[in-house]
Structure formats: C-alpha cells, structure tokens
Amino acid sequence: MNIILIGYMGSGKTTVGKALSSKLNYSFKDLDAEIEKIEGKKITTIFSEKGEIYFRKKENEVLQNILSKENKLVLSTGGGTPCYGTIMDDLLKTENAIPVYLNASLDLLTERLFSEKEKRPLISHLESKELLKDFVRKHLFERSFVYNKAAINVSVDDKEVSEIVEELILKLF
C-alpha cells in the first residue's frame, strides 16, 4: 500500500510523511524532490522557465511512474497535485494508493507560510500576512472540494507530528 499525502502547502505533508514512513518502516518520497531530480532544476526554475502547465504534466507523469513501481511508500505531494486534471480521481481508483488529506486551518497555514514564502514560487510576491491569508483563503475555497475527496481526512491543527502520525495509523489500519 502507498500512502499519498495531499493538502495545501504548509500543511505538513513532508514532515508528517517522513515521520509516518519511519514509524511504518515504509519508504518516503517527496514528489517535488523527485521532479527536481529528473529535471535537474528547482521547482521555482521549472515554473519560471517552462510554466505551470509543463510542471503539472511532468508532476502527473512522475506521480504515475512512482505509483506503478512502488509499494509500502509514503509520498508527499505538492499542494496543487491532486487538483490538476483527474489526478485525485485517478488516485482514488488506484488499488495500491490511499490519498490522505492533511487538513490545516487558514490561520495555521498563514502563520507557517509567511515565514517561508521566499522558498515558495506561488506566494513569494505576497508582502503581508493579510495578502497571504487572502491568497490562501481563495485557494482553499477552490481546492477544498478536491482535497475532501481523500479517503482519509486528518486535521493537523494543535497537534504534534507524533499525534498526527498515530491518528493516521489508527485510520489506515
């Protein structure tokens, strides 16, 4: 079984993914890191040089490739991954994949993302917390329908990573 972590940027997919994979003795991969390896470029560079459409197509290709070859994997995806094309519906139909939504509140996401916005191409231009909050609010409104299709939905607010991992394990097994 492969556990596919989805959720908005800053929801903790990579941090929780690493902890969950360690606890389960599964492999861990970060989809963005895999794309960077294949492309030989940072995600920000891919976005600026080739655009979002190219990136989303490459993202889907790498995702499908990973899922066709892996088992006992925890995969952290990008925030927009399940929202592109039919990716979420495809994940739900994939026998060896369980999409898990790490659900973080608007306030938590705003706090986490503001301090690391320079590393994130979609929000690096937002200069205040209010602008960032409005941006995230709009995205969550657009994406929540897709995110909420996940087989498992876990709130991450006010929880330590270990608590989230334990809750996930209880829901998964």
N, C-alpha and C positions, 0 to 999 in steps of 0.2 A: 504494500500500500504506500502511495505517495501522498503526503500532506502538503497542500498548496495554500500558503498563507496569502490572503488578499486583504486590502484595506488601504486607506488613504496614506499618503506619505507622512511619516512621523508617527504612525500607529504602533510601531514596534515590531514589524514583521521580521527584520533581520535579527534583532536582539532576542526576541522570543523564539525565532526559528533555530538559532544556534543552541539555545538552552533546551528546547524541546528535542532536537536531534540528539543531543548529548544524553539526555535522560532516557530516550528510547533506543539508543545505540543505532540510530539511523544516520545516513549521510546528510550533509547540509549543502545547499547551493543557493546563491543569490542570483536571480535571473539577470539583473543589471550587470553584475560582475562577469557572468558568462558571456553576455553580449559584448562587453568591453574586451574580453579575451579574444573572441572571434574576430571582432572588427579592428582590434589593435588601437582603439581610441576610447576616450572617456565618453560617457553618455552625453555630457554637455556639448562635446565636439561633434558627435554624431548629429545631435539636434540642430546645431548651428550650421553644419556643412551640408547635411542631407535632408533635414526637415523631419517633422513628426511622422508623416505618413511612411517614409522609408523606415524610420525607427520602429514604428508599430508593426510593420510587416516583418522586419527582422526579429522583433521580440516574439511574435507568434511562431515563426519558423524555429527559433531556438527553443521555445517552450515545448513545442510538439516533439522536437528531436529529443529533448531531455526526458519527456514522459514516455517516449517509445523505448528508451533504453534503460531507465532506472526503476528500481524497486527499493522500498524502505528509504525513502528520501523525504526530507523536509525542504520545500522550495519556497523562498521568499520572492514574491513578485513585485513589480513596480506598482504604484498606486493606480495607474491607468490601465494596467494589463487586462483585467477582466472586462473592461468597458469597451474594448476595441473589437469591432465586428461581432463574431459569435463565440469569442473565447470563453466567456462564462458558461454559456450553454454547452459548449464542447467539453469543458472541464466536468460539468455535472454528468455528462454521458460517458466519460472516460472511466472504465472499470477500476483501474488502479489508482484513481485520484480522488481525494476528498478536499474540496475547497473549504477553507476556514476563514471567516471574516473576523479580523481583529478590529473591533468597533471602538473608536476613540471619540470623545466628545469634541465639539468645536473649540471649546476653551483649552482643552489639553493639547489638541493639535496646534493651535495658535501659539501657545507657550513653547512647545517643543520646536516648532519650525522656525520661529522668529530668530532663535539663536544660531540656526544652521542654514539660513536661507541662501547664503553665498554659495553653498555646495549644491543647490537645487535649481536647475535652469528655469523651471516654471515659475518660481517665486522670487528669484534673486533681485528682480527690479522693484519689488514692493518695499517701500521705505518706512512704513509704520505698522504697528500691530493692528490698527484698525483696518488698513488696506489689506493686510494679510488675512485678517479674520473674514472680511467680506469676500475675498477670493476663495478661501476655503469653504465658506458657507455656500457659495454658488456651486462649487464643485461637489460638495456633499449632497446638495439638493439634486444635482444631475446624476450622480453616481450611486446614491443610496439604493435605488431600485435594483441595480445590478449587484451591488455588494450583498444586499439582503437575500439574494437567491442562494447564497452559500449554504452548504449542508450543515455547517455549524457556525454559530454566531456567538462571539465572546466579547463582553465589554472589558476594556483594559483600564478604565479609569479607576484611580485609587487602589491599584493592585500592584504588588511586587511581581517581577518576572516569574519568580518561583510559583506564586499563586496562580498566575495565568497558565503556566505550564501544567500544573496539577489539575486545573479545571479542564484544560484541553484533553488531557489524558483520560479523565473521567468521561468526557463526552465522546471521545474517539473509540474507546474500548469498552 
